């Protein structure tokens, strides 16, 4: 009987938590992807500046 209670509790928690996690990932993932894309573009820009400076010297 105790096992059934634990399983019911675990399933209830999953049913409540899973949609919240999915919603959070749907909201957060594009922002994280945009931020990493911006960082990548910044790194590429830094490399280009370094290459130009190196070629001038």
CHARMM-style PDB file with segment names, atoms N, HN, CA, C and O in Angstrom:
ATOM      1  N   UNK     1       0.833  -1.209   0.000  1.00  0.00      PROA
ATOM      2  CA  UNK     1       0.000   0.000   0.000  1.00  0.00      PROA
ATOM      3  C   UNK     1       0.866   1.256   0.000  1.00  0.00      PROA
ATOM      4  O   UNK     1       0.537   2.259  -0.633  1.00  0.00      PROA
ATOM      5  N   UNK     2       1.985   1.176   0.729  1.00  0.00      PROA
ATOM      6  HN  UNK     2       2.252   0.361   1.243  1.00  0.00      PROA
ATOM      7  CA  UNK     2       2.877   2.325   0.791  1.00  0.00      PROA
ATOM      8  C   UNK     2       3.490   2.621  -0.581  1.00  0.00      PROA
ATOM      9  O   UNK     2       3.665   3.780  -0.959  1.00  0.00      PROA
ATOM     10  N   UNK     3       3.817   1.546  -1.326  1.00  0.00      PROA
ATOM     11  HN  UNK     3       3.675   0.604  -1.019  1.00  0.00      PROA
ATOM     12  CA  UNK     3       4.388   1.716  -2.660  1.00  0.00      PROA
ATOM     13  C   UNK     3       3.397   2.420  -3.588  1.00  0.00      PROA
ATOM     14  O   UNK     3       3.782   3.287  -4.373  1.00  0.00      PROA
ATOM     15  N   UNK     4       2.130   2.046  -3.494  1.00  0.00      PROA
ATOM     16  HN  UNK     4       1.817   1.342  -2.857  1.00  0.00      PROA
ATOM     17  CA  UNK     4       1.112   2.680  -4.334  1.00  0.00      PROA
ATOM     18  C   UNK     4       1.015   4.172  -4.016  1.00  0.00      PROA
ATOM     19  O   UNK     4       0.854   4.995  -4.917  1.00  0.00      PROA
ATOM     20  N   UNK     5       1.115   4.512  -2.736  1.00  0.00      PROA
ATOM     21  HN  UNK     5       1.246   3.843  -2.004  1.00  0.00      PROA
ATOM     22  CA  UNK     5       1.062   5.925  -2.339  1.00  0.00      PROA
ATOM     23  C   UNK     5       2.252   6.688  -2.919  1.00  0.00      PROA
ATOM     24  O   UNK     5       2.104   7.802  -3.422  1.00  0.00      PROA
ATOM     25  N   UNK     6       3.440   6.068  -2.842  1.00  0.00      PROA
ATOM     26  HN  UNK     6       3.561   5.163  -2.434  1.00  0.00      PROA
ATOM     27  CA  UNK     6       4.634   6.721  -3.395  1.00  0.00      PROA
ATOM     28  C   UNK     6       4.513   6.909  -4.905  1.00  0.00      PROA
ATOM     29  O   UNK     6       4.856   7.966  -5.434  1.00  0.00      PROA
ATOM     30  N   UNK     7       4.021   5.872  -5.600  1.00  0.00      PROA
ATOM     31  HN  UNK     7       3.742   5.013  -5.170  1.00  0.00      PROA
ATOM     32  CA  UNK     7       3.861   5.977  -7.054  1.00  0.00      PROA
ATOM     33  C   UNK     7       2.858   7.068  -7.418  1.00  0.00      PROA
ATOM     34  O   UNK     7       3.089   7.843  -8.347  1.00  0.00      PROA
ATOM     35  N   UNK     8       1.756   7.128  -6.694  1.00  0.00      PROA
ATOM     36  HN  UNK     8       1.569   6.499  -5.939  1.00  0.00      PROA
ATOM     37  CA  UNK     8       0.751   8.163  -6.949  1.00  0.00      PROA
ATOM     38  C   UNK     8       1.341   9.552  -6.738  1.00  0.00      PROA
ATOM     39  O   UNK     8       1.105  10.465  -7.530  1.00  0.00      PROA
ATOM     40  N   UNK     9       2.116   9.703  -5.658  1.00  0.00      PROA
ATOM     41  HN  UNK     9       2.308   8.961  -5.016  1.00  0.00      PROA
ATOM     42  CA  UNK     9       2.749  10.997  -5.385  1.00  0.00      PROA
ATOM     43  C   UNK     9       3.743  11.352  -6.485  1.00  0.00      PROA
ATOM     44  O   UNK     9       3.768  12.486  -6.963  1.00  0.00      PROA
ATOM     45  N   UNK    10       4.566  10.377  -6.885  1.00  0.00      PROA
ATOM     46  HN  UNK    10       4.546   9.456  -6.497  1.00  0.00      PROA
ATOM     47  CA  UNK    10       5.578  10.631  -7.917  1.00  0.00      PROA
ATOM     48  C   UNK    10       4.921  11.024  -9.235  1.00  0.00      PROA
ATOM     49  O   UNK    10       5.368  11.962  -9.895  1.00  0.00      PROA
ATOM     50  N   UNK    11       3.868  10.316  -9.620  1.00  0.00      PROA
ATOM     51  HN  UNK    11       3.505   9.554  -9.083  1.00  0.00      PROA
ATOM     52  CA  UNK    11       3.180  10.628 -10.877  1.00  0.00      PROA
ATOM     53  C   UNK    11       2.533  12.008 -10.802  1.00  0.00      PROA
ATOM     54  O   UNK    11       2.564  12.768 -11.769  1.00  0.00      PROA
ATOM     55  N   UNK    12       1.949  12.325  -9.653  1.00  0.00      PROA
ATOM     56  HN  UNK    12       1.923  11.707  -8.867  1.00  0.00      PROA
ATOM     57  CA  UNK    12       1.329  13.645  -9.489  1.00  0.00      PROA
ATOM     58  C   UNK    12       2.366  14.753  -9.621  1.00  0.00      PROA
ATOM     59  O   UNK    12       2.120  15.766 -10.276  1.00  0.00      PROA
ATOM     60  N   UNK    13       3.526  14.560  -8.999  1.00  0.00      PROA
ATOM     61  HN  UNK    13       3.726  13.737  -8.467  1.00  0.00      PROA
ATOM     62  CA  UNK    13       4.590  15.564  -9.083  1.00  0.00      PROA
ATOM     63  C   UNK    13       5.049  15.720 -10.527  1.00  0.00      PROA
ATOM     64  O   UNK    13       5.237  16.841 -11.002  1.00  0.00      PROA
ATOM     65  N   UNK    14       5.233  14.597 -11.232  1.00  0.00      PROA
ATOM     66  HN  UNK    14       5.081  13.687 -10.847  1.00  0.00      PROA
ATOM     67  CA  UNK    14       5.661  14.671 -12.631  1.00  0.00      PROA
ATOM     68  C   UNK    14       4.628  15.391 -13.491  1.00  0.00      PROA
ATOM     69  O   UNK    14       4.981  16.196 -14.353  1.00  0.00      PROA
ATOM     70  N   UNK    15       3.355  15.100 -13.253  1.00  0.00      PROA
ATOM     71  HN  UNK    15       3.068  14.446 -12.553  1.00  0.00      PROA
ATOM     72  CA  UNK    15       2.288  15.733 -14.044  1.00  0.00      PROA
ATOM     73  C   UNK    15       2.288  17.240 -13.822  1.00  0.00      PROA
ATOM     74  O   UNK    15       1.982  18.002 -14.740  1.00  0.00      PROA
ATOM     75  N   UNK    16       2.630  17.676 -12.609  1.00  0.00      PROA
ATOM     76  HN  UNK    16       2.879  17.058 -11.864  1.00  0.00      PROA
ATOM     77  CA  UNK    16       2.646  19.114 -12.322  1.00  0.00      PROA
ATOM     78  C   UNK    16       3.935  19.753 -12.820  1.00  0.00      PROA
ATOM     79  O   UNK    16       3.901  20.835 -13.404  1.00  0.00      PROA
ATOM     80  N   UNK    17       5.080  19.092 -12.594  1.00  0.00      PROA
ATOM     81  HN  UNK    17       5.107  18.213 -12.118  1.00  0.00      PROA
ATOM     82  CA  UNK    17       6.376  19.712 -12.883  1.00  0.00      PROA
ATOM     83  C   UNK    17       6.697  19.680 -14.374  1.00  0.00      PROA
ATOM     84  O   UNK    17       7.258  20.639 -14.904  1.00  0.00      PROA
ATOM     85  N   UNK    18       6.348  18.589 -15.058  1.00  0.00      PROA
ATOM     86  HN  UNK    18       5.892  17.810 -14.627  1.00  0.00      PROA
ATOM     87  CA  UNK    18       6.751  18.420 -16.452  1.00  0.00      PROA
ATOM     88  C   UNK    18       6.270  19.564 -17.357  1.00  0.00      PROA
ATOM     89  O   UNK    18       7.080  20.101 -18.112  1.00  0.00      PROA
ATOM     90  N   UNK    19       4.984  19.962 -17.315  1.00  0.00      PROA
ATOM     91  HN  UNK    19       4.326  19.525 -16.701  1.00  0.00      PROA
ATOM     92  CA  UNK    19       4.554  21.086 -18.168  1.00  0.00      PROA
ATOM     93  C   UNK    19       5.258  22.399 -17.823  1.00  0.00      PROA
ATOM     94  O   UNK    19       5.532  23.212 -18.706  1.00  0.00      PROA
ATOM     95  N   UNK    20       5.551  22.602 -16.527  1.00  0.00      PROA
ATOM     96  HN  UNK    20       5.328  21.941 -15.810  1.00  0.00      PROA
ATOM     97  CA  UNK    20       6.251  23.830 -16.133  1.00  0.00      PROA
ATOM     98  C   UNK    20       7.648  23.849 -16.739  1.00  0.00      PROA
ATOM     99  O   UNK    20       8.092  24.870 -17.263  1.00  0.00      PROA
ATOM    100  N   UNK    21       8.344  22.701 -16.665  1.00  0.00      PROA
ATOM    101  HN  UNK    21       7.983  21.871 -16.239  1.00  0.00      PROA
ATOM    102  CA  UNK    21       9.696  22.618 -17.224  1.00  0.00      PROA
ATOM    103  C   UNK    21       9.659  22.818 -18.733  1.00  0.00      PROA
ATOM    104  O   UNK    21      10.488  23.548 -19.277  1.00  0.00      PROA
ATOM    105  N   UNK    22       8.718  22.186 -19.413  1.00  0.00      PROA
ATOM    106  HN  UNK    22       8.045  21.593 -18.971  1.00  0.00      PROA
ATOM    107  CA  UNK    22       8.607  22.331 -20.868  1.00  0.00      PROA
ATOM    108  C   UNK    22       8.329  23.789 -21.241  1.00  0.00      PROA
ATOM    109  O   UNK    22       8.933  24.321 -22.173  1.00  0.00      PROA
ATOM    110  N   UNK    23       7.422  24.429 -20.515  1.00  0.00      PROA
ATOM    111  HN  UNK    23       6.931  23.997 -19.758  1.00  0.00      PROA
ATOM    112  CA  UNK    23       7.110  25.836 -20.791  1.00  0.00      PROA
ATOM    113  C   UNK    23       8.330  26.708 -20.577  1.00  0.00      PROA
ATOM    114  O   UNK    23       8.617  27.590 -21.387  1.00  0.00      PROA
ATOM    115  N   UNK    24       9.057  26.465 -19.481  1.00  0.00      PROA
ATOM    116  HN  UNK    24       8.825  25.749 -18.824  1.00  0.00      PROA
ATOM    117  CA  UNK    24      10.263  27.247 -19.207  1.00  0.00      PROA
ATOM    118  C   UNK    24      11.285  27.069 -20.318  1.00  0.00      PROA
ATOM    119  O   UNK    24      11.901  28.040 -20.757  1.00  0.00      PROA
ATOM    120  N   UNK    25      11.472  25.828 -20.779  1.00  0.00      PROA
ATOM    121  HN  UNK    25      10.972  25.039 -20.423  1.00  0.00      PROA
ATOM    122  CA  UNK    25      12.441  25.582 -21.847  1.00  0.00      PROA
ATOM    123  C   UNK    25      12.009  26.263 -23.142  1.00  0.00      PROA
ATOM    124  O   UNK    25      12.848  26.792 -23.872  1.00  0.00      PROA
ATOM    125  N   UNK    26      10.709  26.255 -23.433  1.00  0.00      PROA
ATOM    126  HN  UNK    26      10.028  25.825 -22.840  1.00  0.00      PROA
ATOM    127  CA  UNK    26      10.233  26.909 -24.654  1.00  0.00      PROA
ATOM    128  C   UNK    26      10.458  28.416 -24.586  1.00  0.00      PROA
ATOM    129  O   UNK    26      10.728  29.052 -25.605  1.00  0.00      PROA
ATOM    130  N   UNK    27      10.346  28.990 -23.380  1.00  0.00      PROA
ATOM    131  HN  UNK    27      10.127  28.473 -22.552  1.00  0.00      PROA
ATOM    132  CA  UNK    27      10.553  30.428 -23.231  1.00  0.00      PROA
ATOM    133  C   UNK    27      12.044  30.757 -23.204  1.00  0.00      PROA
ATOM    134  O   UNK    27      12.480  31.725 -23.826  1.00  0.00      PROA
ATOM    135  N   UNK    28      12.821  29.952 -22.485  1.00  0.00      PROA
ATOM    136  HN  UNK    28      12.466  29.166 -21.979  1.00  0.00      PROA
ATOM    137  CA  UNK    28      14.226  30.291 -22.245  1.00  0.00      PROA
ATOM    138  C   UNK    28      15.122  29.916 -23.422  1.00  0.00      PROA
ATOM    139  O   UNK    28      16.116  30.599 -23.667  1.00  0.00      PROA
ATOM    140  N   UNK    29      14.802  28.859 -24.152  1.00  0.00      PROA
ATOM    141  HN  UNK    29      13.994  28.304 -23.953  1.00  0.00      PROA
ATOM    142  CA  UNK    29      15.716  28.348 -25.171  1.00  0.00      PROA
ATOM    143  C   UNK    29      15.990  29.367 -26.283  1.00  0.00      PROA
ATOM    144  O   UNK    29      17.154  29.543 -26.644  1.00  0.00      PROA
ATOM    145  N   UNK    30      14.987  30.046 -26.844  1.00  0.00      PROA
ATOM    146  HN  UNK    30      14.041  29.903 -26.550  1.00  0.00      PROA
ATOM    147  CA  UNK    30      15.306  31.045 -27.875  1.00  0.00      PROA
ATOM    148  C   UNK    30      16.190  32.169 -27.354  1.00  0.00      PROA
ATOM    149  O   UNK    30      17.066  32.655 -28.070  1.00  0.00      PROA
ATOM    150  N   UNK    31      15.965  32.589 -26.103  1.00  0.00      PROA
ATOM    151  HN  UNK    31      15.253  32.195 -25.522  1.00  0.00      PROA
ATOM    152  CA  UNK    31      16.798  33.648 -25.534  1.00  0.00      PROA
ATOM    153  C   UNK    31      18.232  33.168 -25.363  1.00  0.00      PROA
ATOM    154  O   UNK    31      19.175  33.909 -25.642  1.00  0.00      PROA
ATOM    155  N   UNK    32      18.399  31.935 -24.908  1.00  0.00      PROA
ATOM    156  HN  UNK    32      17.633  31.333 -24.682  1.00  0.00      PROA
ATOM    157  CA  UNK    32      19.750  31.390 -24.750  1.00  0.00      PROA
ATOM    158  C   UNK    32      20.425  31.231 -26.108  1.00  0.00      PROA
ATOM    159  O   UNK    32      21.610  31.532 -26.255  1.00  0.00      PROA
ATOM    160  N   UNK    33      19.669  30.757 -27.103  1.00  0.00      PROA
ATOM    161  HN  UNK    33      18.707  30.513 -26.983  1.00  0.00      PROA
ATOM    162  CA  UNK    33      20.237  30.594 -28.437  1.00  0.00      PROA
ATOM    163  C   UNK    33      20.642  31.946 -29.012  1.00  0.00      PROA
ATOM    164  O   UNK    33      21.693  32.067 -29.641  1.00  0.00      PROA
ATOM    165  N   UNK    34      19.805  32.966 -28.796  1.00  0.00      PROA
ATOM    166  HN  UNK    34      18.951  32.868 -28.284  1.00  0.00      PROA
ATOM    167  CA  UNK    34      20.124  34.297 -29.298  1.00  0.00      PROA
ATOM    168  C   UNK    34      21.379  34.836 -28.619  1.00  0.00      PROA
ATOM    169  O   UNK    34      22.225  35.451 -29.269  1.00  0.00      PROA
ATOM    170  N   UNK    35      21.502  34.602 -27.297  1.00  0.00      PROA
ATOM    171  HN  UNK    35      20.815  34.103 -26.769  1.00  0.00      PROA
ATOM    172  CA  UNK    35      22.660  35.103 -26.570  1.00  0.00      PROA
ATOM    173  C   UNK    35      23.935  34.409 -27.060  1.00  0.00      PROA
ATOM    174  O   UNK    35      24.956  35.067 -27.259  1.00  0.00      PROA
ATOM    175  N   UNK    36      23.887  33.080 -27.257  1.00  0.00      PROA
ATOM    176  HN  UNK    36      23.058  32.545 -27.095  1.00  0.00      PROA
ATOM    177  CA  UNK    36      25.082  32.374 -27.708  1.00  0.00      PROA
ATOM    178  C   UNK    36      25.427  32.796 -29.135  1.00  0.00      PROA
ATOM    179  O   UNK    36      26.604  32.876 -29.487  1.00  0.00      PROA
ATOM    180  N   UNK    37      24.405  33.069 -29.965  1.00  0.00      PROA
ATOM    181  HN  UNK    37      23.449  33.004 -29.679  1.00  0.00      PROA
ATOM    182  CA  UNK    37      24.647  33.539 -31.324  1.00  0.00      PROA
ATOM    183  C   UNK    37      25.326  34.907 -31.293  1.00  0.00      PROA
ATOM    184  O   UNK    37      26.233  35.173 -32.082  1.00  0.00      PROA
ATOM    185  N   UNK    38      24.885  35.771 -30.382  1.00  0.00      PROA
ATOM    186  HN  UNK    38      24.148  35.555 -29.741  1.00  0.00      PROA
ATOM    187  CA  UNK    38      25.486  37.090 -30.252  1.00  0.00      PROA
ATOM    188  C   UNK    38      26.941  36.965 -29.787  1.00  0.00      PROA
ATOM    189  O   UNK    38      27.821  37.666 -30.286  1.00  0.00      PROA
ATOM    190  N   UNK    39      27.183  36.065 -28.825  1.00  0.00      PROA
ATOM    191  HN  UNK    39      26.468  35.495 -28.420  1.00  0.00      PROA
ATOM    192  CA  UNK    39      28.550  35.850 -28.356  1.00  0.00      PROA
ATOM    193  C   UNK    39      29.429  35.326 -29.480  1.00  0.00      PROA
ATOM    194  O   UNK    39      30.587  35.725 -29.608  1.00  0.00      PROA
ATOM    195  N   UNK    40      28.876  34.427 -30.297  1.00  0.00      PROA
ATOM    196  HN  UNK    40      27.935  34.103 -30.192  1.00  0.00      PROA
ATOM    197  CA  UNK    40      29.638  33.878 -31.412  1.00  0.00      PROA
ATOM    198  C   UNK    40      29.992  34.984 -32.407  1.00  0.00      PROA
ATOM    199  O   UNK    40      31.124  35.055 -32.884  1.00  0.00      PROA
ATOM    200  N   UNK    41      29.022  35.843 -32.717  1.00  0.00      PROA
ATOM    201  HN  UNK    41      28.102  35.785 -32.329  1.00  0.00      PROA
ATOM    202  CA  UNK    41      29.300  36.951 -33.637  1.00  0.00      PROA
ATOM    203  C   UNK    41      30.344  37.893 -33.044  1.00  0.00      PROA
ATOM    204  O   UNK    41      31.208  38.393 -33.766  1.00  0.00      PROA
ATOM    205  N   UNK    42      30.273  38.138 -31.739  1.00  0.00      PROA
ATOM    206  HN  UNK    42      29.572  37.732 -31.153  1.00  0.00      PROA
ATOM    207  CA  UNK    42      31.258  38.996 -31.084  1.00  0.00      PROA
ATOM    208  C   UNK    42      32.646  38.376 -31.174  1.00  0.00      PROA
ATOM    209  O   UNK    42      33.624  39.072 -31.443  1.00  0.00      PROA
ATOM    210  N   UNK    43      32.733  37.054 -30.946  1.00  0.00      PROA
ATOM    211  HN  UNK    43      31.939  36.488 -30.727  1.00  0.00      PROA
ATOM    212  CA  UNK    43      34.025  36.378 -31.030  1.00  0.00      PROA
ATOM    213  C   UNK    43      34.582  36.450 -32.447  1.00  0.00      PROA
ATOM    214  O   UNK    43      35.781  36.656 -32.634  1.00  0.00      PROA
ATOM    215  N   UNK    44      33.715  36.279 -33.446  1.00  0.00      PROA
ATOM    216  HN  UNK    44      32.741  36.111 -33.294  1.00  0.00      PROA
ATOM    217  CA  UNK    44      34.164  36.363 -34.837  1.00  0.00      PROA
ATOM    218  C   UNK    44      34.668  37.777 -35.126  1.00  0.00      PROA
ATOM    219  O   UNK    44      35.687  37.947 -35.795  1.00  0.00      PROA
ATOM    220  N   UNK    45      33.963  38.783 -34.628  1.00  0.00      PROA
ATOM    221  HN  UNK    45      33.135  38.645 -34.085  1.00  0.00      PROA
ATOM    222  CA  UNK    45      34.391  40.164 -34.835  1.00  0.00      PROA
ATOM    223  C   UNK    45      35.741  40.408 -34.166  1.00  0.00      PROA
ATOM    224  O   UNK    45      36.601  41.075 -34.742  1.00  0.00      PROA
ATOM    225  N   UNK    46      35.939  39.876 -32.958  1.00  0.00      PROA
ATOM    226  HN  UNK    46      35.241  39.335 -32.490  1.00  0.00      PROA
ATOM    227  CA  UNK    46      37.223  40.036 -32.274  1.00  0.00      PROA
ATOM    228  C   UNK    46      38.348  39.394 -33.074  1.00  0.00      PROA
ATOM    229  O   UNK    46      39.430  39.967 -33.197  1.00  0.00      PROA
ATOM    230  N   UNK    47      38.096  38.208 -33.620  1.00  0.00      PROA
ATOM    231  HN  UNK    47      37.217  37.743 -33.520  1.00  0.00      PROA
ATOM    232  CA  UNK    47      39.119  37.515 -34.405  1.00  0.00      PROA
ATOM    233  C   UNK    47      39.463  38.336 -35.642  1.00  0.00      PROA
ATOM    234  O   UNK    47      40.638  38.472 -35.981  1.00  0.00      PROA
ATOM    235  N   UNK    48      38.463  38.882 -36.318  1.00  0.00      PROA
ATOM    236  HN  UNK    48      37.508  38.771 -36.042  1.00  0.00      PROA
ATOM    237  CA  UNK    48      38.722  39.677 -37.513  1.00  0.00      PROA
ATOM    238  C   UNK    48      39.586  40.890 -37.178  1.00  0.00      PROA
ATOM    239  O   UNK    48      40.517  41.202 -37.920  1.00  0.00      PROA
ATOM    240  N   UNK    49      39.298  41.571 -36.084  1.00  0.00      PROA
ATOM    241  HN  UNK    49      38.542  41.317 -35.481  1.00  0.00      PROA
ATOM    242  CA  UNK    49      40.093  42.734 -35.690  1.00  0.00      PROA
ATOM    243  C   UNK    49      41.525  42.316 -35.404  1.00  0.00      PROA
ATOM    244  O   UNK    49      42.465  42.992 -35.821  1.00  0.00      PROA
ATOM    245  N   UNK    50      41.699  41.202 -34.693  1.00  0.00      PROA
ATOM    246  HN  UNK    50      40.935  40.652 -34.354  1.00  0.00      PROA
ATOM    247  CA  UNK    50      43.048  40.723 -34.383  1.00  0.00      PROA
ATOM    248  C   UNK    50      43.808  40.366 -35.662  1.00  0.00      PROA
ATOM    249  O   UNK    50      45.001  40.652 -35.774  1.00  0.00      PROA
ATOM    250  N   UNK    51      43.131  39.750 -36.616  1.00  0.00      PROA
ATOM    251  HN  UNK    51      42.162  39.518 -36.525  1.00  0.00      PROA
ATOM    252  CA  UNK    51      43.797  39.380 -37.867  1.00  0.00      PROA
ATOM    253  C   UNK    51      44.202  40.625 -38.651  1.00  0.00      PROA
ATOM    254  O   UNK    51      45.283  40.662 -39.238  1.00  0.00      PROA
ATOM    255  N   UNK    52      43.355  41.627 -38.664  1.00  0.00      PROA
ATOM    256  HN  UNK    52      42.477  41.597 -38.187  1.00  0.00      PROA
ATOM    257  CA  UNK    52      43.683  42.866 -39.385  1.00  0.00      PROA
ATOM    258  C   UNK    52      44.880  43.542 -38.738  1.00  0.00      PROA
ATOM    259  O   UNK    52      45.797  43.984 -39.430  1.00  0.00      PROA
ATOM    260  N   UNK    53      44.876  43.623 -37.407  1.00  0.00      PROA
ATOM    261  HN  UNK    53      44.131  43.263 -36.844  1.00  0.00      PROA
ATOM    262  CA  UNK    53      46.006  44.241 -36.711  1.00  0.00      PROA
ATOM    263  C   UNK    53      47.294  43.466 -36.956  1.00  0.00      PROA
ATOM    264  O   UNK    53      48.353  44.066 -37.140  1.00  0.00      PROA
ATOM    265  N   UNK    54      47.211  42.145 -36.960  1.00  0.00      PROA
ATOM    266  HN  UNK    54      46.351  41.658 -36.811  1.00  0.00      PROA
ATOM    267  CA  UNK    54      48.407  41.328 -37.185  1.00  0.00      PROA
ATOM    268  C   UNK    54      48.926  41.523 -38.604  1.00  0.00      PROA
ATOM    269  O   UNK    54      50.138  41.543 -38.819  1.00  0.00      PROA
ATOM    270  N   UNK    55      48.034  41.665 -39.570  1.00  0.00      PROA
ATOM    271  HN  UNK    55      47.050  41.648 -39.396  1.00  0.00      PROA
ATOM    272  CA  UNK    55      48.493  41.827 -40.948  1.00  0.00      PROA
ATOM    273  C   UNK    55      49.102  43.213 -41.172  1.00  0.00      PROA
ATOM    274  O   UNK    55      49.943  43.379 -42.055  1.00  0.00      PROA
ATOM    275  N   UNK    56      48.688  44.208 -40.383  1.00  0.00      PROA
ATOM    276  HN  UNK    56      48.005  44.073 -39.665  1.00  0.00      PROA
ATOM    277  CA  UNK    56      49.255  45.544 -40.531  1.00  0.00      PROA
ATOM    278  C   UNK    56      50.669  45.631 -39.958  1.00  0.00      PROA
ATOM    279  O   UNK    56      51.479  46.437 -40.416  1.00  0.00      PROA
ATOM    280  N   UNK    57      50.964  44.797 -38.953  1.00  0.00      PROA
ATOM    281  HN  UNK    57      50.306  44.143 -38.581  1.00  0.00      PROA
ATOM    282  CA  UNK    57      52.277  44.893 -38.300  1.00  0.00      PROA
ATOM    283  C   UNK    57      53.370  44.191 -39.071  1.00  0.00      PROA
ATOM    284  OT1 UNK    57      54.524  44.189 -38.642  1.00  0.00      PROA
TER     285      UNK     57
END
